[in-house]
Amino acid sequence: LSGMETPSHEYTGGSTEKSIEFFEGKGHDDKWLVQYLCRKQRKYRDAGVVGFKWKPYEPIFNAPAAQAGINTIATLKDPTIKVVRLRRNLLDVQISRRKHTLYTTKAHCMKGDSKCLQDGLITSLDLYTGEMDTLYKHLESLHAHEDRVDKLLHEKNVPHVQVTYDRLYNVDGKGGDIEEWEKVFSFLGVGPASNLTRGQLERGMKHAATHPPGHNMTLANYDEVAGALEGTEFENLLHR
């Protein structure tokens, strides 16, 4: 929808350990981010936008190269680097981590790849059975961490737009929300910032969901989780 599909790698690491390793390898390098994006621009000259996934693990707050990268984004004016800040349902984060701990499934599947989808569509997953205090503490910790990331972006004046995974990809099991995508395109200055159609959005989606739309299908101990979260600040994370 922005002109050309380009790969979006977890360049800074897809786990805390890999993120630590990445930034330790960069030392005090303050050019890594610009150099990487420039390489991608040269490789994908016809793309409307290039980028990478920066998963904000703990090193984002203290690693010198991570801080240098954040400062680069905040201060570079020509060209401007922009951040699409995506927050995901924290219960889904826990479910995803549990799934990939128990099963060797791919994180993403292309549409039409029935083998990948069959392997990745895990149902009746056990999530901390008998350990609801542990689940609650993990959710509290994740929520505090995500708030710290938001605070960092605001304090550094990083140009960014806030969106959620659910609104981009799964609103009541009916796919992405058009207005949420238009917000992203408007912020980036590429793609259909208005008059985006459902057909355009669905054709632009190359990946298929690897989880059922409702937690009552995903979780074997759904009733236990629902009971534990009822009346807490995390109650709205649960979807049937």
Secondary structure, DSSP 8 states (H G I E B T S, - for coil): --SS------TT-SSHHHHHHHHHHHTT-SSHHHHHHHHHHHH-TT-S---------THHHH-HHHHHHHHHHHH--SS---EEEEE--HHHHHHHHHHHHH----S-EETT-HHHHHHH---SB--STT-HHHHHHHHHHHHHHHHHHHHHHHHTT--EEEEEHHHHH-STTS---HHHHHHHHHHHT-S-SSS--HHHHHHH--EE--S-SSHHHHBTTHHHHHHHHTTSTTGGG---
